[in-house]
Amino acid sequence: MVKVKEIVNRFYRFAPRFIAEPNDPVGLQLGDMEHEVKKMMLTLDVRPDVVKEAIENDVDFIFAHHPAMFVPVHQIDLSNPQQKMYANILKHGITVFGAHTLLDNANGGTSDWLAEDLGLKDCEILLSEKQETWYKLAVFVPENDAEKLRNALGAAGAGKLGNYSHCSYSLKGTGRFLPEDAANPYIGTPGKAEEVAEQKVEVVFPAHLKEKVLDAMRKNHPYEEIAFDLYRVEGLGEKYGMGRIGNLRHPMTVKEYAEFAKKALNVEGVRLIAKDQNKLVKKVAVLGGSGSKFYGDALKKGADVYVTGDVTYHTAHDIYESGLAVIDPGHYFESVCKYRLTDIFKNWAKEENWPIEVMTSRINTNPFKLI
């Protein structure tokens, strides 16, 4: 059996918790992280029809892009369809998790999937980058115990740089100390000054491994009192961020690119904002969901076209006058995530040997229809 928390922790390795936007209600929505999962379903939205589909298919874990609860619920009124849905989720023992900006900001997540579908290359992060804090640990250990300590630190995840693990640096030296009467020294005797051949072992690691690495150091170091330095370092770690901006493989006009985007994103239609539909498009920015307020960021980075959803009337006027062309395929164009996530979770299930079934919701939750 595999529990919800094990599946979620595997997702957090792909999309670390620190990359979520402030005040975004990501994570557990309803249910129990200790719940054992037999069948999970991937969906963009958690709506009554989606929950009905889950119940009919004996799903016990819904993994959604959009959180089921954006605002706190102070009462459950069963005459309200959305709140009745919450009751049905709990009644049928279903656990719900919302990924939202964790998935949007993840490398290899929503932003990259949309950029790929839109034919972009040489992509960069559109909005502000996030980077986890990294630490360097320098610990002094007797020479004969250095290899054991290095291996333990590596097993805890320290020294992982790109495709290399167990990276460390050692420097030989002499350690000096005087055990006091109450000491219980690994080497030497109380009241007698000692000199010991030691190594200074250095490793780096991300902040989320800090306690695990320090615990490994303590458990695998022979000294009663451990001498070590711990300090922050810059320039290491993966960069994360929302949206992408990249170059088109083959330049085309704004009108041509709007037609291309409509087909590539598999939507019924798009709204186009453009002063000049014959302008040549070379650089495109994309941001899933509702991103019209960030059109200035697309402009600053030199985008000819910005693809995002939910553009409002007055913002559209401002965009029009700015000279930037915007293609609005609607918020639902993020639905690409549920198919990509299905593939990812199926692969993880094989790798981790999870005895679960993974399915994709077949419900189209787009409330807008073009007629």
Phi, psi and chi 1 to 4 in degrees:
 res  aa     phi    psi   chi1   chi2   chi3   chi4
   1 MET       -  150.6  -71.5  -68.4 -175.8      -
   2 VAL  -126.0  138.5   60.3      -      -      -
   3 LYS   -94.0  159.2  -64.6 -177.8  177.4 -178.8
   4 VAL   -54.0  -43.6  170.3      -      -      -
   5 LYS   -62.4  -31.1   68.0  178.5 -178.8 -178.9
   6 GLU   -70.1  -40.7  -63.9  173.3   69.1      -
   7 ILE   -66.5  -43.8  -62.4  173.1      -      -
   8 VAL   -65.1  -41.1  168.1      -      -      -
   9 ASN   -63.5  -33.5  -74.9  -22.7      -      -
  10 ARG   -66.9  -38.3 -179.4   62.6 -174.6   86.1
  11 PHE   -64.1  -38.8  173.4   71.6      -      -
  12 TYR   -65.1  -24.6  -76.1  148.2      -      -
  13 ARG   -69.1  -29.8  -74.1  161.8   53.9 -170.7
  14 PHE   -81.9  -39.6  170.7   73.2      -      -
  15 ALA  -132.8   86.5      -      -      -      -
  16 PRO   -56.5  146.2  -21.8   32.1      -      -
  17 ARG   -60.3  -29.7  -81.7  173.3  -84.6 -165.6
  18 PHE   -68.5  -13.9   81.0   90.4      -      -
  19 ILE   -85.7   -5.6   69.2  174.9      -      -
  20 ALA   -65.7  147.1      -      -      -      -
  21 GLU   -70.6  150.5  -66.9  -59.9  -48.2      -
  22 PRO   -56.6  138.4  -24.0   33.5      -      -
  23 ASN    66.4   11.9  -57.0  -44.6      -      -
  24 ASP   -81.6  123.8 -172.0   25.7      -      -
  25 PRO   -78.6   61.0   32.0  -36.6      -      -
  26 VAL   -83.3  163.0  -60.6      -      -      -
  27 GLY   105.9 -155.5      -      -      -      -
  28 LEU   -60.5  128.0  178.2   68.6      -      -
  29 GLN  -102.2  -51.4  -58.5  -73.5  -69.2      -
  30 LEU  -146.0  151.7  -64.5  104.4      -      -
  31 GLY   109.0 -151.2      -      -      -      -
  32 ASP  -139.8  123.6 -175.0   -3.1      -      -
  33 MET   -66.8  -17.4  -66.0  -69.8  -83.0      -
  34 GLU   -88.7   -2.3  -64.4  -68.1  -27.0      -
  35 HIS   -64.2  136.1  177.1   69.8      -      -
  36 GLU   -83.9  131.0  -68.4 -178.1  -16.6      -
  37 VAL  -100.8  132.3 -179.8      -      -      -
  38 LYS  -110.5  -35.5  -65.1  179.1 -179.3  177.5
  39 LYS  -146.0  128.0 -170.3  172.1 -174.5  178.3
  40 MET  -118.4  154.0   68.4  178.9  -67.8      -
  41 MET  -129.5  139.4 -178.1  171.2   76.7      -
  42 LEU  -101.3  134.4  -73.7  -50.4      -      -
  43 THR  -148.3  158.3 -177.5      -      -      -
  44 LEU   -78.5  -49.1  175.7   64.1      -      -
  45 ASP  -122.0  155.3  -58.9  -61.2      -      -
  46 VAL  -107.7   98.0 -176.5      -      -      -
  47 ARG  -122.5  164.2  -54.8  -61.6  -58.2  161.2
  48 PRO   -51.2  -42.1  -32.2   38.1      -      -
  49 ASP   -66.1  -33.7  -75.9  -13.1      -      -
  50 VAL   -68.6  -41.5  173.5      -      -      -
  51 VAL   -65.8  -40.8  173.1      -      -      -
  52 LYS   -59.0  -43.3 -179.8 -176.2  177.1 -172.7
  53 GLU   -60.8  -41.5  177.4 -171.7   27.2      -
  54 ALA   -63.6  -44.6      -      -      -      -
  55 ILE   -62.5  -44.6  -66.0  169.0      -      -
  56 GLU   -64.4  -24.8  -69.4  173.0  -10.4      -
  57 ASN  -103.8   13.3  -74.6  -85.0      -      -
  58 ASP    57.5   35.9  -62.9  -41.2      -      -
  59 VAL   -78.6  135.2  167.8      -      -      -
  60 ASP  -116.9    1.3   48.1   21.7      -      -
  61 PHE  -146.0  117.9  179.3   36.1      -      -
  62 ILE  -103.9  122.3  -64.4  175.0      -      -
  63 PHE  -108.5  111.8 -170.4  100.8      -      -
  64 ALA  -114.4  153.7      -      -      -      -
  65 HIS   -74.4  -56.0 -178.4 -150.5      -      -
  66 HIS   -83.2  133.2  -67.2  143.9      -      -
  67 PRO   -59.1  145.1  -24.1   34.6      -      -
  68 ALA   -71.6  -28.0      -      -      -      -
  69 MET  -125.3  107.3  -65.0  179.6  173.2      -
  70 PHE   -88.0  -25.3  -84.9  101.1      -      -
  71 VAL  -128.1  151.4  -66.0      -      -      -
  72 PRO   -61.3  146.2  -20.1   31.4      -      -
  73 VAL  -102.1  120.7  176.7      -      -      -
  74 HIS   -97.0  -15.2  -60.7  -68.9      -      -
  75 GLN  -156.3  153.4   61.5 -176.4   30.4      -
  76 ILE  -107.8  103.7  -60.0  -66.5      -      -
  77 ASP  -102.5  108.2  178.5   -2.1      -      -
  78 LEU   -69.8   -7.7  -62.8 -176.2      -      -
  79 SER   -80.9  -13.0   67.0      -      -      -
  80 ASN   -91.0  119.1 -179.3  -57.1      -      -
  81 PRO   -55.6  -40.1  -25.2   34.6      -      -
  82 GLN   -67.3  -41.5 -177.0   71.6    9.5      -
  83 GLN   -74.6  -31.5  -66.5 -178.5   12.1      -
  84 LYS   -64.3  -33.5 -175.9  176.9 -179.4  179.7
  85 MET   -61.2  -42.4 -179.8 -167.5   79.0      -
  86 TYR   -59.8  -42.2  -60.0  147.0      -      -
  87 ALA   -63.6  -39.6      -      -      -      -
  88 ASN   -65.6  -36.9  -78.8  -26.1      -      -
  89 ILE   -61.0  -48.2  -71.3  170.6      -      -
  90 LEU   -68.5  -40.0  -63.8  173.5      -      -
  91 LYS   -59.4  -37.1  177.3 -178.1  177.1 -179.2
  92 HIS   -97.7   12.9  -71.2   86.2      -      -
  93 GLY    64.5   34.9      -      -      -      -
  94 ILE   -96.8  135.1  -61.1  172.3      -      -
  95 THR  -100.8  138.1  -64.9      -      -      -
  96 VAL  -122.1  132.8  179.4      -      -      -
  97 PHE  -124.4  136.5 -179.1   92.8      -      -
  98 GLY  -113.9  126.2      -      -      -      -
  99 ALA   -92.0  -45.3      -      -      -      -
 100 HIS    43.2 -117.3 -150.5 -147.3      -      -
 101 THR   -71.0  -14.6   56.8      -      -      -
 102 LEU   -60.2  -44.3  -76.8  174.1      -      -
 103 LEU   -75.1  -35.5 -168.3   61.0      -      -
 104 ASP   -64.7  -37.8  -68.3  -26.3      -      -
 105 ASN   -90.0  -12.7  -72.2  -24.3      -      -
 106 ALA   -69.7  142.7      -      -      -      -
 107 ASN   -72.3  128.1  -66.2  -35.3      -      -
 108 GLY    83.2   14.9      -      -      -      -
 109 GLY  -105.3 -152.4      -      -      -      -
 110 THR   -53.3  -46.5  -50.8      -      -      -
 111 SER   -61.2  -41.8  -65.6      -      -      -
 112 ASP   -70.7  -36.6  -74.2  -45.3      -      -
 113 TRP   -63.6  -42.8  -61.3  -27.6      -      -
 114 LEU   -67.0  -41.2  -67.1  173.2      -      -
 115 ALA   -61.7  -40.1      -      -      -      -
 116 GLU   -64.2  -46.2  179.9 -177.0  -22.0      -
 117 ASP   -63.0  -30.2  -72.1  -12.5      -      -
 118 LEU   -88.2    7.7  -72.0  167.0      -      -
 119 GLY    74.9   31.2      -      -      -      -
 120 LEU   -95.0  148.3  -53.7 -173.7      -      -
 121 LYS  -131.9  166.0   63.9  175.9 -176.1  176.7
 122 ASP    53.1   47.8  -54.2  -37.2      -      -
 123 CYS   -77.9  147.9  -70.3      -      -      -
 124 GLU  -127.3  163.9  -61.6  176.9   -3.4      -
 125 ILE   -70.0  135.3  -65.8  169.7      -      -
 126 LEU   -79.9  -51.6  176.9   63.1      -      -
 127 LEU   -96.7 -176.8  -57.8 -176.1      -      -
 128 SER   -55.8  138.1   58.5      -      -      -
 129 GLU   -83.1  148.3  -63.0  177.1  -10.3      -
 130 LYS  -118.3  138.3  -60.0  173.3 -176.7  -72.4
 131 GLN  -142.0  129.1 -167.7  168.9   23.4      -
 132 GLU   -69.4  144.8 -172.9  173.7   12.1      -
 133 THR   -64.8  139.4  -62.1      -      -      -
 134 TRP  -118.5  154.0  -84.9   60.3      -      -
 135 TYR  -124.0  153.9  -69.4   94.2      -      -
 136 LYS  -116.0  128.8  175.5  178.4  -82.4 -169.3
 137 LEU  -106.5  126.8  170.3   66.9      -      -
 138 ALA  -119.6  113.3      -      -      -      -
 139 VAL  -124.0  139.3   53.8      -      -      -
 140 PHE  -100.9  126.0  -57.0   85.6      -      -
 141 VAL  -142.3  146.9   60.9      -      -      -
 142 PRO   -55.7  142.3  -26.7   35.0      -      -
 143 GLU   -55.0  -38.7 -154.0  165.1   -8.1      -
 144 ASN   -70.9  -17.0  -68.4  -22.2      -      -
 145 ASP  -105.2    1.5  -61.7  -79.3      -      -
 146 ALA   -66.4  -41.7      -      -      -      -
 147 GLU   -64.4  -43.5 -176.6  175.2    0.0      -
 148 LYS   -59.0  -43.5  176.9 -173.0  175.4 -176.2
 149 LEU   -66.4  -43.5 -178.6   60.9      -      -
 150 ARG   -59.0  -43.2  -78.5 -165.9  -63.2  -91.6
 151 ASN   -64.9  -39.6  -71.1  -23.7      -      -
 152 ALA   -67.0  -40.8      -      -      -      -
 153 LEU   -65.0  -40.5  -65.9  173.4      -      -
 154 GLY   -64.2  -40.3      -      -      -      -
 155 ALA   -65.3  -27.1      -      -      -      -
 156 ALA   -81.2   -5.0      -      -      -      -
 157 GLY   105.8   -4.2      -      -      -      -
 158 ALA   -72.4  148.6      -      -      -      -
 159 GLY    79.3   22.7      -      -      -      -
 160 LYS   -94.8  110.7 -179.6   74.6  167.2   67.7
 161 LEU  -125.3  106.8  -64.5  170.8      -      -
 162 GLY    59.8 -124.6      -      -      -      -
 163 ASN   -91.2   16.8  -65.3  -39.2      -      -
 164 TYR  -118.4  136.0  -63.0   85.2      -      -
 165 SER  -119.4  168.7   66.5      -      -      -
 166 HIS    58.3   30.3  -66.3   72.9      -      -
 167 CYS   -75.2  134.0  -60.4      -      -      -
 168 SER  -156.5  168.7   67.3      -      -      -
 169 TYR  -135.8  138.0 -178.2   78.7      -      -
 170 SER  -126.1  143.3  -63.3      -      -      -
 171 LEU  -133.5  127.9 -173.0   66.3      -      -
 172 LYS   -82.2  146.2  -67.0 -178.0 -179.6 -179.2
 173 GLY  -166.4 -168.0      -      -      -      -
 174 THR  -120.2  126.5  -58.0      -      -      -
 175 GLY   -98.2  138.4      -      -      -      -
 176 ARG  -127.9  138.6  -61.0  174.7 -179.0   84.8
 177 PHE  -162.0  158.9   51.0   87.2      -      -
 178 LEU  -124.1  102.8  173.9   62.2      -      -
 179 PRO   -64.0  129.7  -17.0   30.6      -      -
 180 GLU   -82.5  175.3  -64.3 -179.5   -7.1      -
 181 ASP   -59.1  -35.4  -68.5  -18.2      -      -
 182 ALA   -85.7   -1.4      -      -      -      -
 183 ALA   -75.8  156.3      -      -      -      -
 184 ASN  -126.5   74.1 -178.5   27.4      -      -
 185 PRO   -71.2  143.4   27.5  -35.2      -      -
 186 TYR   -68.3  -36.6  171.9   69.7      -      -
 187 ILE  -127.1  134.7  -63.9  174.0      -      -
 188 GLY    93.2 -177.3      -      -      -      -
 189 THR  -131.8  151.4   55.9      -      -      -
 190 PRO   -58.2  138.6  -26.7   36.3      -      -
 191 GLY    86.9   -1.7      -      -      -      -
 192 LYS  -122.0  125.4 -177.8 -178.9  177.4 -177.9
 193 ALA   -65.7  140.3      -      -      -      -
 194 GLU  -125.4  151.1  -66.3  -70.1  -18.2      -
 195 GLU  -126.6  130.0  -72.3 -168.6   -4.1      -
 196 VAL  -130.1  135.4 -178.8      -      -      -
 197 ALA   -69.8  116.8      -      -      -      -
 198 GLU  -126.2  166.8  -68.3 -175.6  -21.7      -
 199 GLN  -121.1  141.7  -73.4 -169.9   21.0      -
 200 LYS   -95.5  112.2  176.7 -175.0  178.1 -176.9
 201 VAL  -100.7  125.0  177.1      -      -      -
 202 GLU  -115.8  133.2  -65.9 -175.0  -16.7      -
 203 VAL  -141.4  156.1  -68.8      -      -      -
 204 VAL  -117.9  155.2  -67.0      -      -      -
 205 PHE  -163.5  156.8   54.8   87.3      -      -
 206 PRO   -77.3  159.6   26.2  -33.6      -      -
 207 ALA   -59.0  -34.4      -      -      -      -
 208 HIS   -68.8  -11.9   73.3  -87.6      -      -
 209 LEU  -101.0    4.2  -68.3  177.6      -      -
 210 LYS   -55.1  -53.8 -178.9  179.3  176.2 -178.4
 211 GLU   -65.5  -37.2  -66.4  -52.6  -43.3      -
 212 LYS   -64.9  -42.4 -174.2  176.4 -179.3 -179.3
 213 VAL   -68.7  -45.4  170.7      -      -      -
 214 LEU   -64.7  -34.9  -66.9 -179.1      -      -
 215 ASP   -65.6  -41.2 -174.5   56.0      -      -
 216 ALA   -63.6  -38.0      -      -      -      -
 217 MET   -61.8  -47.2  177.1 -168.3   71.8      -
 218 ARG   -64.7  -39.4  -65.5 -175.5 -175.2  102.4
 219 LYS   -76.1  -18.9  -71.7  179.7  177.2  177.3
 220 ASN  -117.9   13.2  -68.1  -85.2      -      -
 221 HIS  -107.0  133.9 -161.5  -66.6      -      -
 222 PRO   -79.2  -19.0   30.6  -36.8      -      -
 223 TYR   -74.4  149.6  -78.2  173.6      -      -
 224 GLU   -68.9  -40.5 -174.6  176.7   26.5      -
 225 GLU  -120.4  121.3  -60.4  -68.7  -16.8      -
 226 ILE   -95.5  128.6  -56.1  171.4      -      -
 227 ALA   -93.8  120.9      -      -      -      -
 228 PHE  -153.8  156.8   68.0   92.7      -      -
 229 ASP  -115.2  142.1  -60.0  -35.4      -      -
 230 LEU  -138.2  122.0 -176.9   66.4      -      -
 231 TYR  -148.6  158.0   44.3   93.3      -      -
 232 ARG   -76.8  147.7  -66.4 -173.9  179.5 -171.7
 233 VAL  -128.8  155.0  -66.9      -      -      -
 234 GLU  -112.8  159.2  -63.5 -178.4   -4.1      -
 235 GLY    87.8    2.5      -      -      -      -
 236 LEU  -110.1  161.8  -65.1  176.2      -      -
 237 GLY    95.3  156.8      -      -      -      -
 238 GLU   -76.1  144.1 -155.6  169.2  -14.9      -
 239 LYS   -98.0  137.8  -67.4 -178.9  179.4  179.7
 240 TYR  -126.9  158.2  -58.3   87.3      -      -
 241 GLY   176.8  166.6      -      -      -      -
 242 MET   -93.8  141.1 -169.0  177.5  -66.1      -
 243 GLY    77.4  163.1      -      -      -      -
 244 ARG  -139.1  153.7  -63.0  -68.7 -177.3  -94.4
 245 ILE  -136.4  131.9 -177.6  164.6      -      -
 246 GLY  -155.1 -178.2      -      -      -      -
 247 ASN  -100.0  144.4  -60.3  -45.7      -      -
 248 LEU   -73.8  142.4  -81.6 -175.7      -      -
 249 ARG   -66.4  -36.3  -70.3 -179.0  173.1   83.8
 250 HIS  -134.9  112.3  -53.9  -71.3      -      -
 251 PRO   -56.9  146.4  -24.9   35.3      -      -
 252 MET  -150.9  170.3   57.0 -174.6   83.8      -
 253 THR   -74.6  165.3   65.8      -      -      -
 254 VAL   -58.2  -44.7  168.9      -      -      -
 255 LYS   -62.9  -44.8 -175.1  176.2 -178.9  179.7
 256 GLU   -62.4  -39.5  -70.3  170.3  -22.4      -
 257 TYR   -71.1  -33.8 -170.8   66.9      -      -
 258 ALA   -61.9  -41.4      -      -      -      -
 259 GLU   -65.4  -41.4  -69.2  -70.2  -15.5      -
 260 PHE   -62.1  -46.0  169.1   82.4      -      -
 261 ALA   -63.0  -39.0      -      -      -      -
 262 LYS   -58.3  -44.6  175.4 -176.8  170.7 -178.4
 263 LYS   -73.0  -42.5  -66.3  177.6 -178.1  177.1
 264 ALA   -63.8  -35.7      -      -      -      -
 265 LEU   -91.1   -3.5  -61.8  172.6      -      -
 266 ASN    56.5   49.9 -167.1   29.2      -      -
 267 VAL  -115.3  158.4  -66.6      -      -      -
 268 GLU   -69.0  -29.9  -64.5  179.0   64.2      -
 269 GLY  -170.6  166.4      -      -      -      -
 270 VAL  -131.9  155.1  -61.4      -      -      -
 271 ARG   -99.2  133.0  -64.5 -167.4  -61.1  168.7
 272 LEU  -115.7  129.6  176.5   62.2      -      -
 273 ILE  -114.8  114.5  -55.6  165.8      -      -
 274 ALA  -164.0  128.5      -      -      -      -
 275 LYS   -71.4  -37.9  -93.4 -169.4  172.1 -177.7
 276 ASP  -130.3  102.4 -178.9    4.2      -      -
 277 GLN   -74.8  -10.0  -64.7 -173.3   26.2      -
 278 ASN   -97.9    2.8  -66.5  -46.4      -      -
 279 LYS   -62.5  140.4  179.2 -177.5  175.0 -179.3
 280 LEU   -78.5  131.9 -161.9   62.2      -      -
 281 VAL  -103.4  122.4  178.7      -      -      -
 282 LYS  -118.3  -33.3  -63.2 -179.9 -179.5  179.0
 283 LYS  -125.2  132.2 -159.5  165.7 -169.3  176.5
 284 VAL  -129.1  137.5  175.6      -      -      -
 285 ALA  -110.4  147.0      -      -      -      -
 286 VAL  -139.8  140.2   57.5      -      -      -
 287 LEU  -143.7  119.1 -178.2   63.2      -      -
 288 GLY   -66.2  157.2      -      -      -      -
 289 GLY    76.1 -137.2      -      -      -      -
 290 SER  -105.4   99.1  179.6      -      -      -
 291 GLY  -126.6   21.7      -      -      -      -
 292 SER   -63.5  -29.5   59.7      -      -      -
 293 LYS   -69.7  -10.6   66.8 -179.6  179.6  179.8
 294 PHE  -100.7   15.2  -60.4  111.1      -      -
 295 TYR   -61.8  -28.2   80.0   89.4      -      -
 296 GLY   -63.9  -33.5      -      -      -      -
 297 ASP   -67.1  -38.6  -64.6   89.4      -      -
 298 ALA   -64.3  -39.9      -      -      -      -
 299 LEU   -63.1  -47.2  -91.1  172.4      -      -
 300 LYS   -60.2  -32.0  -72.0  176.7 -175.0  176.2
 301 LYS   -91.4    8.1  -66.8 -156.5  171.2 -177.7
 302 GLY    84.7   21.8      -      -      -      -
 303 ALA   -70.9  140.3      -      -      -      -
 304 ASP   -87.0  -32.8  -58.7  -54.9      -      -
 305 VAL  -135.2  142.9  168.8      -      -      -
 306 TYR  -122.9  123.4  179.6   35.4      -      -
 307 VAL  -105.4  116.2 -177.3      -      -      -
 308 THR  -160.5  170.7 -166.0      -      -      -
 309 GLY  -109.5  170.4      -      -      -      -
 310 ASP    60.2   39.4  -61.9  -17.4      -      -
 311 VAL   -73.3  128.4  179.9      -      -      -
 312 THR   -86.8  163.5   60.4      -      -      -
 313 TYR   -57.3  -52.9 -178.9   79.9      -      -
 314 HIS   -71.3  -35.4  -65.7  -66.4      -      -
 315 THR   -65.2  -35.7  -59.0      -      -      -
 316 ALA   -61.3  -38.1      -      -      -      -
 317 HIS   -61.6  -43.7  -85.6  -63.8      -      -
 318 ASP   -64.4  -42.1  -66.1  -22.6      -      -
 319 ILE   -62.4  -43.6  -67.4  170.3      -      -
 320 TYR   -57.1  -45.1 -177.2   84.8      -      -
 321 GLU   -72.3  -22.7  -66.5  -58.6  -28.1      -
 322 SER   -72.9  -18.9   75.9      -      -      -
 323 GLY    92.3   -9.5      -      -      -      -
 324 LEU   -76.5  138.0  177.4   68.2      -      -
 325 ALA   -92.9  137.1      -      -      -      -
 326 VAL  -125.7  134.0  168.2      -      -      -
 327 ILE  -109.9  119.1  -63.3  169.2      -      -
 328 ASP  -109.9  102.2 -178.8   -9.2      -      -
 329 PRO   -88.8    2.9   29.3  -26.9      -      -
 330 GLY    90.8  157.1      -      -      -      -
 331 HIS   -61.2  -29.4 -157.0  118.8      -      -
 332 TYR   -68.3   -9.8 -170.0   71.6      -      -
 333 PHE   -65.9   -9.7   82.4  115.0      -      -
 334 GLU   -72.3   -6.4  -74.0 -175.5  -45.2      -
 335 SER   -62.0  -12.3   63.5      -      -      -
 336 VAL   -54.3  -26.7   61.4      -      -      -
 337 CYS   -63.2  -35.0   73.2      -      -      -
 338 LYS   -70.4  -31.0   63.0 -176.7 -176.4  179.5
 339 TYR   -76.6  -40.9  -55.1  104.1      -      -
 340 ARG   -66.0  -41.0  -59.5  -68.3 -171.5  116.1
 341 LEU   -64.7  -36.3  -80.6  172.4      -      -
 342 THR   -58.7  -46.2  -61.0      -      -      -
 343 ASP   -61.8  -42.7  -68.9  -21.4      -      -
 344 ILE   -62.6  -47.7  -73.3  174.2      -      -
 345 PHE   -69.3  -32.0  -82.8  103.5      -      -
 346 LYS   -64.7  -40.6  -77.0 -177.4  175.7  179.4
 347 ASN   -66.1  -42.7  -72.4  -27.5      -      -
 348 TRP   -64.0  -37.5  -71.5  -14.8      -      -
 349 ALA   -61.7  -38.3      -      -      -      -
 350 LYS   -69.1  -46.0  -71.7 -179.7 -178.8  177.9
 351 GLU   -62.5  -40.9  -69.0  172.6    7.3      -
 352 GLU   -93.0   -3.8  -54.7  -70.5  -17.3      -
 353 ASN    60.6   43.8 -160.5   26.8      -      -
 354 TRP   -81.6  128.5  -66.1  -24.6      -      -
 355 PRO   -84.6   63.2   31.6  -33.7      -      -
 356 ILE  -128.8  159.2   62.7  171.1      -      -
 357 GLU  -104.0  138.4 -174.7  177.8  -15.1      -
 358 VAL  -118.9  126.2 -178.7      -      -      -
 359 MET  -131.1  161.7   68.2  168.8  -75.7      -
 360 THR  -107.2  134.9  -49.7      -      -      -
 361 SER   -62.6  136.3  172.6      -      -      -
 362 ARG   -97.9    2.3  -65.8  179.5  -70.1  -85.6
 363 ILE   -82.0  129.1  -58.5  -63.8      -      -
 364 ASN   -87.0  109.9 -176.7  -29.2      -      -
 365 THR   -94.0   11.5   54.3      -      -      -
 366 ASN   -69.9  117.0 -170.5   -3.7      -      -
 367 PRO   -77.0  -10.7   28.8  -33.9      -      -
 368 PHE  -100.4  135.3  -60.0  103.7      -      -
 369 LYS  -126.0  134.8  -56.3  -62.7  177.8 -172.2
 370 LEU   -88.2  130.4  -63.2  177.8      -      -
 371 ILE  -128.0      -   58.9  173.6      -      -
